[in-house]
């Protein structure tokens, strides 16, 4: 059985949607202002691993090129 749709339930649902949108917007603004897609490892665990691997490769290449 479906319950009644009241003004309160509509307002609650609308506010939840707005809060979700504000949260996503804050995340996008953080990315734009910092210039980084990943600011914390929890933002993208797979992206964090890829970034760490890339940094390791760059560091290794810098070491081998400075030795030669």
PDB file of N, CA, C and O in Angstrom:
ATOM      1  N   UNK A   1       0.836  -1.181   0.000  1.00  0.00           N
ATOM      2  CA  UNK A   1       0.000   0.000   0.000  1.00  0.00           C
ATOM      3  C   UNK A   1       0.877   1.239   0.000  1.00  0.00           C
ATOM      4  O   UNK A   1       1.833   1.329   0.770  1.00  0.00           O
ATOM      5  N   UNK A   2       0.558   2.179  -0.848  1.00  0.00           N
ATOM      6  CA  UNK A   2       1.303   3.432  -0.946  1.00  0.00           C
ATOM      7  C   UNK A   2       0.666   4.447  -0.015  1.00  0.00           C
ATOM      8  O   UNK A   2      -0.551   4.632  -0.001  1.00  0.00           O
ATOM      9  N   UNK A   3       1.539   5.112   0.780  1.00  0.00           N
ATOM     10  CA  UNK A   3       1.035   6.117   1.705  1.00  0.00           C
ATOM     11  C   UNK A   3       0.668   7.407   0.986  1.00  0.00           C
ATOM     12  O   UNK A   3       0.901   7.560  -0.213  1.00  0.00           O
ATOM     13  N   UNK A   4       0.100   8.313   1.733  1.00  0.00           N
ATOM     14  CA  UNK A   4      -0.314   9.592   1.164  1.00  0.00           C
ATOM     15  C   UNK A   4       0.904  10.449   0.836  1.00  0.00           C
ATOM     16  O   UNK A   4       1.932  10.388   1.511  1.00  0.00           O
ATOM     17  N   UNK A   5       0.763  11.232  -0.196  1.00  0.00           N
ATOM     18  CA  UNK A   5       1.799  12.196  -0.547  1.00  0.00           C
ATOM     19  C   UNK A   5       1.380  13.521   0.080  1.00  0.00           C
ATOM     20  O   UNK A   5       0.396  14.139  -0.325  1.00  0.00           O
ATOM     21  N   UNK A   6       2.149  13.935   1.072  1.00  0.00           N
ATOM     22  CA  UNK A   6       1.812  15.170   1.778  1.00  0.00           C
ATOM     23  C   UNK A   6       2.789  16.267   1.393  1.00  0.00           C
ATOM     24  O   UNK A   6       3.825  16.008   0.779  1.00  0.00           O
ATOM     25  N   UNK A   7       2.452  17.475   1.756  1.00  0.00           N
ATOM     26  CA  UNK A   7       3.345  18.605   1.504  1.00  0.00           C
ATOM     27  C   UNK A   7       4.689  18.380   2.192  1.00  0.00           C
ATOM     28  O   UNK A   7       5.744  18.724   1.658  1.00  0.00           O
ATOM     29  N   UNK A   8       4.630  17.802   3.375  1.00  0.00           N
ATOM     30  CA  UNK A   8       5.872  17.555   4.120  1.00  0.00           C
ATOM     31  C   UNK A   8       6.755  16.541   3.391  1.00  0.00           C
ATOM     32  O   UNK A   8       7.969  16.729   3.314  1.00  0.00           O
ATOM     33  N   UNK A   9       6.167  15.476   2.857  1.00  0.00           N
ATOM     34  CA  UNK A   9       6.969  14.477   2.151  1.00  0.00           C
ATOM     35  C   UNK A   9       7.549  15.056   0.865  1.00  0.00           C
ATOM     36  O   UNK A   9       8.675  14.730   0.491  1.00  0.00           O
ATOM     37  N   UNK A  10       6.798  15.900   0.195  1.00  0.00           N
ATOM     38  CA  UNK A  10       7.309  16.563  -1.008  1.00  0.00           C
ATOM     39  C   UNK A  10       8.464  17.488  -0.651  1.00  0.00           C
ATOM     40  O   UNK A  10       9.495  17.486  -1.323  1.00  0.00           O
ATOM     41  N   UNK A  11       8.295  18.272   0.397  1.00  0.00           N
ATOM     42  CA  UNK A  11       9.345  19.200   0.821  1.00  0.00           C
ATOM     43  C   UNK A  11      10.591  18.448   1.256  1.00  0.00           C
ATOM     44  O   UNK A  11      11.704  18.854   0.924  1.00  0.00           O
ATOM     45  N   UNK A  12      10.419  17.356   1.995  1.00  0.00           N
ATOM     46  CA  UNK A  12      11.561  16.559   2.453  1.00  0.00           C
ATOM     47  C   UNK A  12      12.315  15.978   1.272  1.00  0.00           C
ATOM     48  O   UNK A  12      13.544  16.027   1.229  1.00  0.00           O
ATOM     49  N   UNK A  13      11.591  15.433   0.322  1.00  0.00           N
ATOM     50  CA  UNK A  13      12.213  14.846  -0.874  1.00  0.00           C
ATOM     51  C   UNK A  13      12.957  15.918  -1.684  1.00  0.00           C
ATOM     52  O   UNK A  13      14.063  15.683  -2.170  1.00  0.00           O
ATOM     53  N   UNK A  14      12.344  17.078  -1.819  1.00  0.00           N
ATOM     54  CA  UNK A  14      12.968  18.184  -2.554  1.00  0.00           C
ATOM     55  C   UNK A  14      14.241  18.656  -1.858  1.00  0.00           C
ATOM     56  O   UNK A  14      15.260  18.879  -2.511  1.00  0.00           O
ATOM     57  N   UNK A  15      14.185  18.809  -0.542  1.00  0.00           N
ATOM     58  CA  UNK A  15      15.367  19.244   0.212  1.00  0.00           C
ATOM     59  C   UNK A  15      16.499  18.229   0.123  1.00  0.00           C
ATOM     60  O   UNK A  15      17.666  18.609   0.025  1.00  0.00           O
ATOM     61  N   UNK A  16      16.166  16.947   0.155  1.00  0.00           N
ATOM     62  CA  UNK A  16      17.200  15.919   0.022  1.00  0.00           C
ATOM     63  C   UNK A  16      17.879  16.026  -1.342  1.00  0.00           C
ATOM     64  O   UNK A  16      19.098  15.891  -1.443  1.00  0.00           O
ATOM     65  N   UNK A  17      17.099  16.266  -2.378  1.00  0.00           N
ATOM     66  CA  UNK A  17      17.659  16.436  -3.714  1.00  0.00           C
ATOM     67  C   UNK A  17      18.563  17.657  -3.799  1.00  0.00           C
ATOM     68  O   UNK A  17      19.638  17.607  -4.397  1.00  0.00           O
ATOM     69  N   UNK A  18      18.118  18.749  -3.198  1.00  0.00           N
ATOM     70  CA  UNK A  18      18.923  19.975  -3.210  1.00  0.00           C
ATOM     71  C   UNK A  18      20.228  19.791  -2.451  1.00  0.00           C
ATOM     72  O   UNK A  18      21.275  20.261  -2.895  1.00  0.00           O
ATOM     73  N   UNK A  19      20.175  19.116  -1.320  1.00  0.00           N
ATOM     74  CA  UNK A  19      21.387  18.880  -0.544  1.00  0.00           C
ATOM     75  C   UNK A  19      22.370  18.002  -1.312  1.00  0.00           C
ATOM     76  O   UNK A  19      23.579  18.225  -1.255  1.00  0.00           O
ATOM     77  N   UNK A  20      21.860  17.016  -2.023  1.00  0.00           N
ATOM     78  CA  UNK A  20      22.726  16.172  -2.852  1.00  0.00           C
ATOM     79  C   UNK A  20      23.386  16.985  -3.955  1.00  0.00           C
ATOM     80  O   UNK A  20      24.577  16.828  -4.226  1.00  0.00           O
ATOM     81  N   UNK A  21      22.603  17.859  -4.592  1.00  0.00           N
ATOM     82  CA  UNK A  21      23.155  18.718  -5.644  1.00  0.00           C
ATOM     83  C   UNK A  21      24.218  19.661  -5.094  1.00  0.00           C
ATOM     84  O   UNK A  21      25.254  19.866  -5.726  1.00  0.00           O
ATOM     85  N   UNK A  22      23.965  20.236  -3.919  1.00  0.00           N
ATOM     86  CA  UNK A  22      24.948  21.131  -3.305  1.00  0.00           C
ATOM     87  C   UNK A  22      26.241  20.388  -2.968  1.00  0.00           C
ATOM     88  O   UNK A  22      27.335  20.929  -3.126  1.00  0.00           O
ATOM     89  N   UNK A  23      26.106  19.166  -2.508  1.00  0.00           N
ATOM     90  CA  UNK A  23      27.283  18.367  -2.181  1.00  0.00           C
ATOM     91  C   UNK A  23      28.109  18.076  -3.431  1.00  0.00           C
ATOM     92  O   UNK A  23      29.333  18.207  -3.414  1.00  0.00           O
ATOM     93  N   UNK A  24      27.445  17.683  -4.507  1.00  0.00           N
ATOM     94  CA  UNK A  24      28.164  17.430  -5.770  1.00  0.00           C
ATOM     95  C   UNK A  24      28.815  18.701  -6.288  1.00  0.00           C
ATOM     96  O   UNK A  24      29.941  18.664  -6.783  1.00  0.00           O
ATOM     97  N   UNK A  25      28.113  19.829  -6.178  1.00  0.00           N
ATOM     98  CA  UNK A  25      28.653  21.110  -6.641  1.00  0.00           C
ATOM     99  C   UNK A  25      29.889  21.503  -5.837  1.00  0.00           C
ATOM    100  O   UNK A  25      30.858  22.018  -6.396  1.00  0.00           O
ATOM    101  N   UNK A  26      29.856  21.261  -4.530  1.00  0.00           N
ATOM    102  CA  UNK A  26      31.021  21.573  -3.691  1.00  0.00           C
ATOM    103  C   UNK A  26      32.224  20.733  -4.115  1.00  0.00           C
ATOM    104  O   UNK A  26      33.348  21.233  -4.157  1.00  0.00           O
ATOM    105  N   UNK A  27      31.993  19.476  -4.425  1.00  0.00           N
ATOM    106  CA  UNK A  27      33.086  18.619  -4.888  1.00  0.00           C
ATOM    107  C   UNK A  27      33.668  19.095  -6.202  1.00  0.00           C
ATOM    108  O   UNK A  27      34.885  19.085  -6.388  1.00  0.00           O
ATOM    109  N   UNK A  28      32.805  19.512  -7.114  1.00  0.00           N
ATOM    110  CA  UNK A  28      33.271  20.019  -8.410  1.00  0.00           C
ATOM    111  C   UNK A  28      34.042  21.317  -8.224  1.00  0.00           C
ATOM    112  O   UNK A  28      35.078  21.522  -8.857  1.00  0.00           O
ATOM    113  N   UNK A  29      33.545  22.193  -7.361  1.00  0.00           N
ATOM    114  CA  UNK A  29      34.262  23.448  -7.108  1.00  0.00           C
ATOM    115  C   UNK A  29      35.631  23.183  -6.488  1.00  0.00           C
ATOM    116  O   UNK A  29      36.599  23.873  -6.807  1.00  0.00           O
ATOM    117  N   UNK A  30      35.717  22.193  -5.610  1.00  0.00           N
ATOM    118  CA  UNK A  30      37.003  21.836  -5.005  1.00  0.00           C
ATOM    119  C   UNK A  30      37.977  21.358  -6.070  1.00  0.00           C
ATOM    120  O   UNK A  30      39.148  21.739  -6.060  1.00  0.00           O
ATOM    121  N   UNK A  31      37.496  20.520  -6.994  1.00  0.00           N
ATOM    122  CA  UNK A  31      38.353  20.036  -8.081  1.00  0.00           C
ATOM    123  C   UNK A  31      38.824  21.189  -8.947  1.00  0.00           C
ATOM    124  O   UNK A  31      40.000  21.251  -9.308  1.00  0.00           O
ATOM    125  N   UNK A  32      37.927  22.103  -9.286  1.00  0.00           N
ATOM    126  CA  UNK A  32      38.282  23.224 -10.163  1.00  0.00           C
ATOM    127  C   UNK A  32      39.276  24.167  -9.486  1.00  0.00           C
ATOM    128  O   UNK A  32      40.229  24.620 -10.119  1.00  0.00           O
ATOM    129  N   UNK A  33      39.059  24.464  -8.207  1.00  0.00           N
ATOM    130  CA  UNK A  33      39.930  25.422  -7.530  1.00  0.00           C
ATOM    131  C   UNK A  33      41.316  24.849  -7.255  1.00  0.00           C
ATOM    132  O   UNK A  33      42.308  25.576  -7.288  1.00  0.00           O
ATOM    133  N   UNK A  34      41.386  23.538  -6.983  1.00  0.00           N
ATOM    134  CA  UNK A  34      42.687  22.939  -6.680  1.00  0.00           C
ATOM    135  C   UNK A  34      43.409  22.489  -7.943  1.00  0.00           C
ATOM    136  O   UNK A  34      44.628  22.318  -7.936  1.00  0.00           O
ATOM    137  N   UNK A  35      42.661  22.297  -9.027  1.00  0.00           N
ATOM    138  CA  UNK A  35      43.259  21.803 -10.254  1.00  0.00           C
ATOM    139  C   UNK A  35      43.534  20.305 -10.206  1.00  0.00           C
ATOM    140  O   UNK A  35      44.213  19.769 -11.082  1.00  0.00           O
ATOM    141  N   UNK A  36      43.014  19.629  -9.191  1.00  0.00           N
ATOM    142  CA  UNK A  36      43.245  18.198  -9.024  1.00  0.00           C
ATOM    143  C   UNK A  36      41.919  17.459  -9.106  1.00  0.00           C
ATOM    144  O   UNK A  36      40.910  17.911  -8.566  1.00  0.00           O
ATOM    145  N   UNK A  37      41.929  16.314  -9.789  1.00  0.00           N
ATOM    146  CA  UNK A  37      40.733  15.473  -9.806  1.00  0.00           C
ATOM    147  C   UNK A  37      40.627  14.659  -8.529  1.00  0.00           C
ATOM    148  O   UNK A  37      39.528  14.362  -8.060  1.00  0.00           O
ATOM    149  N   UNK A  38      41.768  14.302  -7.971  1.00  0.00           N
ATOM    150  CA  UNK A  38      41.801  13.490  -6.753  1.00  0.00           C
ATOM    151  C   UNK A  38      42.489  14.308  -5.672  1.00  0.00           C
ATOM    152  O   UNK A  38      43.680  14.601  -5.775  1.00  0.00           O
ATOM    153  N   UNK A  39      41.745  14.677  -4.639  1.00  0.00           N
ATOM    154  CA  UNK A  39      42.371  15.404  -3.539  1.00  0.00           C
ATOM    155  C   UNK A  39      42.583  14.513  -2.324  1.00  0.00           C
ATOM    156  O   UNK A  39      43.418  14.808  -1.470  1.00  0.00           O
ATOM    157  N   UNK A  40      41.822  13.417  -2.247  1.00  0.00           N
ATOM    158  CA  UNK A  40      41.985  12.428  -1.185  1.00  0.00           C
ATOM    159  C   UNK A  40      41.956  11.042  -1.809  1.00  0.00           C
ATOM    160  O   UNK A  40      41.267  10.841  -2.809  1.00  0.00           O
ATOM    161  N   UNK A  41      42.673  10.093  -1.257  1.00  0.00           N
ATOM    162  CA  UNK A  41      42.644   8.740  -1.820  1.00  0.00           C
ATOM    163  C   UNK A  41      41.236   8.160  -1.921  1.00  0.00           C
ATOM    164  O   UNK A  41      40.959   7.363  -2.817  1.00  0.00           O
ATOM    165  N   UNK A  42      40.360   8.547  -1.026  1.00  0.00           N
ATOM    166  CA  UNK A  42      38.997   8.012  -1.051  1.00  0.00           C
ATOM    167  C   UNK A  42      38.184   8.577  -2.220  1.00  0.00           C
ATOM    168  O   UNK A  42      37.137   8.024  -2.557  1.00  0.00           O
ATOM    169  N   UNK A  43      38.644   9.664  -2.842  1.00  0.00           N
ATOM    170  CA  UNK A  43      37.939  10.205  -4.008  1.00  0.00           C
ATOM    171  C   UNK A  43      37.924   9.203  -5.146  1.00  0.00           C
ATOM    172  O   UNK A  43      36.915   9.055  -5.836  1.00  0.00           O
ATOM    173  N   UNK A  44      39.038   8.516  -5.345  1.00  0.00           N
ATOM    174  CA  UNK A  44      39.139   7.507  -6.404  1.00  0.00           C
ATOM    175  C   UNK A  44      40.273   6.546  -6.064  1.00  0.00           C
ATOM    176  O   UNK A  44      41.425   6.798  -6.414  1.00  0.00           O
ATOM    177  N   UNK A  45      39.958   5.463  -5.393  1.00  0.00           N
ATOM    178  CA  UNK A  45      41.018   4.514  -5.014  1.00  0.00           C
ATOM    179  C   UNK A  45      41.818   4.009  -6.213  1.00  0.00           C
ATOM    180  O   UNK A  45      43.043   3.918  -6.137  1.00  0.00           O
ATOM    181  N   UNK A  46      41.148   3.681  -7.317  1.00  0.00           N
ATOM    182  CA  UNK A  46      41.879   3.186  -8.486  1.00  0.00           C
ATOM    183  C   UNK A  46      42.699   4.303  -9.119  1.00  0.00           C
ATOM    184  O   UNK A  46      43.805   4.065  -9.605  1.00  0.00           O
ATOM    185  N   UNK A  47      42.166   5.511  -9.114  1.00  0.00           N
ATOM    186  CA  UNK A  47      42.917   6.654  -9.636  1.00  0.00           C
ATOM    187  C   UNK A  47      44.139   6.952  -8.785  1.00  0.00           C
ATOM    188  O   UNK A  47      45.183   7.347  -9.304  1.00  0.00           O
ATOM    189  N   UNK A  48      44.009   6.764  -7.480  1.00  0.00           N
ATOM    190  CA  UNK A  48      45.132   6.984  -6.573  1.00  0.00           C
ATOM    191  C   UNK A  48      46.249   5.987  -6.859  1.00  0.00           C
ATOM    192  O   UNK A  48      47.422   6.357  -6.898  1.00  0.00           O
ATOM    193  N   UNK A  49      45.884   4.729  -7.058  1.00  0.00           N
ATOM    194  CA  UNK A  49      46.889   3.700  -7.359  1.00  0.00           C
ATOM    195  C   UNK A  49      47.587   4.035  -8.672  1.00  0.00           C
ATOM    196  O   UNK A  49      48.811   3.940  -8.765  1.00  0.00           O
ATOM    197  N   UNK A  50      46.820   4.426  -9.682  1.00  0.00           N
ATOM    198  CA  UNK A  50      47.409   4.767 -10.981  1.00  0.00           C
ATOM    199  C   UNK A  50      48.352   5.967 -10.851  1.00  0.00           C
ATOM    200  O   UNK A  50      49.431   5.976 -11.444  1.00  0.00           O
ATOM    201  N   UNK A  51      47.950   6.969 -10.084  1.00  0.00           N
ATOM    202  CA  UNK A  51      48.795   8.152  -9.897  1.00  0.00           C
ATOM    203  C   UNK A  51      50.086   7.795  -9.164  1.00  0.00           C
ATOM    204  O   UNK A  51      51.157   8.294  -9.508  1.00  0.00           O
ATOM    205  N   UNK A  52      49.982   6.933  -8.157  1.00  0.00           N
ATOM    206  CA  UNK A  52      51.179   6.530  -7.414  1.00  0.00           C
ATOM    207  C   UNK A  52      52.127   5.728  -8.300  1.00  0.00           C
ATOM    208  O   UNK A  52      53.344   5.895  -8.220  1.00  0.00           O
ATOM    209  N   UNK A  53      51.574   4.858  -9.143  1.00  0.00           N
ATOM    210  CA  UNK A  53      52.416   4.094 -10.059  1.00  0.00           C
ATOM    211  C   UNK A  53      53.108   5.024 -11.053  1.00  0.00           C
ATOM    212  O   UNK A  53      54.291   4.853 -11.345  1.00  0.00           O
ATOM    213  N   UNK A  54      52.386   5.989 -11.562  1.00  0.00           N
ATOM    214  CA  UNK A  54      52.952   6.937 -12.519  1.00  0.00           C
ATOM    215  C   UNK A  54      54.072   7.753 -11.876  1.00  0.00           C
ATOM    216  O   UNK A  54      55.125   7.953 -12.481  1.00  0.00           O
ATOM    217  N   UNK A  55      53.842   8.219 -10.659  1.00  0.00           N
ATOM    218  CA  UNK A  55      54.887   8.984  -9.963  1.00  0.00           C
ATOM    219  C   UNK A  55      56.133   8.138  -9.739  1.00  0.00           C
ATOM    220  O   UNK A  55      57.254   8.630  -9.860  1.00  0.00           O
ATOM    221  N   UNK A  56      55.932   6.859  -9.411  1.00  0.00           N
ATOM    222  CA  UNK A  56      57.065   5.955  -9.224  1.00  0.00           C
ATOM    223  C   UNK A  56      57.861   5.782 -10.505  1.00  0.00           C
ATOM    224  O   UNK A  56      59.091   5.789 -10.487  1.00  0.00           O
ATOM    225  N   UNK A  57      57.152   5.626 -11.624  1.00  0.00           N
ATOM    226  CA  UNK A  57      57.832   5.487 -12.914  1.00  0.00           C
ATOM    227  C   UNK A  57      58.604   6.754 -13.273  1.00  0.00           C
ATOM    228  O   UNK A  57      59.728   6.678 -13.769  1.00  0.00           O
ATOM    229  N   UNK A  58      58.007   7.906 -13.026  1.00  0.00           N
ATOM    230  CA  UNK A  58      58.691   9.179 -13.312  1.00  0.00           C
ATOM    231  C   UNK A  58      59.932   9.311 -12.445  1.00  0.00           C
ATOM    232  O   UNK A  58      60.987   9.728 -12.924  1.00  0.00           O
ATOM    233  N   UNK A  59      59.810   8.955 -11.164  1.00  0.00           N
ATOM    234  CA  UNK A  59      60.956   9.033 -10.244  1.00  0.00           C
ATOM    235  C   UNK A  59      62.068   8.095 -10.688  1.00  0.00           C
ATOM    236  O   UNK A  59      63.240   8.471 -10.662  1.00  0.00           O
ATOM    237  N   UNK A  60      61.714   6.870 -11.099  1.00  0.00           N
ATOM    238  CA  UNK A  60      62.714   5.904 -11.563  1.00  0.00           C
ATOM    239  C   UNK A  60      63.418   6.397 -12.819  1.00  0.00           C
ATOM    240  O   UNK A  60      64.635   6.258 -12.942  1.00  0.00           O
ATOM    241  N   UNK A  61      62.671   6.968 -13.743  1.00  0.00           N
ATOM    242  CA  UNK A  61      63.269   7.473 -14.985  1.00  0.00           C
ATOM    243  C   UNK A  61      64.175   8.669 -14.693  1.00  0.00           C
ATOM    244  O   UNK A  61      65.217   8.830 -15.328  1.00  0.00           O
ATOM    245  N   UNK A  62      63.782   9.499 -13.743  1.00  0.00           N
ATOM    246  CA  UNK A  62      64.630  10.637 -13.392  1.00  0.00           C
ATOM    247  C   UNK A  62      65.937  10.153 -12.776  1.00  0.00           C
ATOM    248  O   UNK A  62      66.988  10.744 -13.024  1.00  0.00           O
ATOM    249  N   UNK A  63      65.892   9.102 -11.987  1.00  0.00           N
ATOM    250  CA  UNK A  63      67.107   8.545 -11.382  1.00  0.00           C
ATOM    251  C   UNK A  63      68.024   7.964 -12.449  1.00  0.00           C
ATOM    252  O   UNK A  63      69.232   8.202 -12.423  1.00  0.00           O
ATOM    253  N   UNK A  64      67.462   7.202 -13.393  1.00  0.00           N
ATOM    254  CA  UNK A  64      68.296   6.552 -14.412  1.00  0.00           C
ATOM    255  C   UNK A  64      68.859   7.588 -15.382  1.00  0.00           C
ATOM    256  O   UNK A  64      69.973   7.423 -15.877  1.00  0.00           O
ATOM    257  N   UNK A  65      68.117   8.639 -15.657  1.00  0.00           N
ATOM    258  CA  UNK A  65      68.644   9.648 -16.585  1.00  0.00           C
ATOM    259  C   UNK A  65      69.726  10.511 -15.921  1.00  0.00           C
ATOM    260  O   UNK A  65      70.624  11.003 -16.605  1.00  0.00           O
ATOM    261  N   UNK A  66      69.652  10.698 -14.603  1.00  0.00           N
ATOM    262  CA  UNK A  66      70.686  11.485 -13.922  1.00  0.00           C
ATOM    263  C   UNK A  66      71.957  10.665 -13.716  1.00  0.00           C
ATOM    264  O   UNK A  66      73.038  11.238 -13.571  1.00  0.00           O
ATOM    265  N   UNK A  67      71.850   9.344 -13.699  1.00  0.00           N
ATOM    266  CA  UNK A  67      73.006   8.471 -13.524  1.00  0.00           C
ATOM    267  C   UNK A  67      73.814   8.421 -14.831  1.00  0.00           C
ATOM    268  O   UNK A  67      75.044   8.373 -14.803  1.00  0.00           O
ATOM    269  N   UNK A  68      73.119   8.434 -15.964  1.00  0.00           N
ATOM    270  CA  UNK A  68      73.808   8.307 -17.268  1.00  0.00           C
ATOM    271  C   UNK A  68      74.524   9.535 -17.640  1.00  0.00           C
ATOM    272  O   UNK A  68      75.148   9.589 -18.700  1.00  0.00           O
TER     273      UNK A  68
END
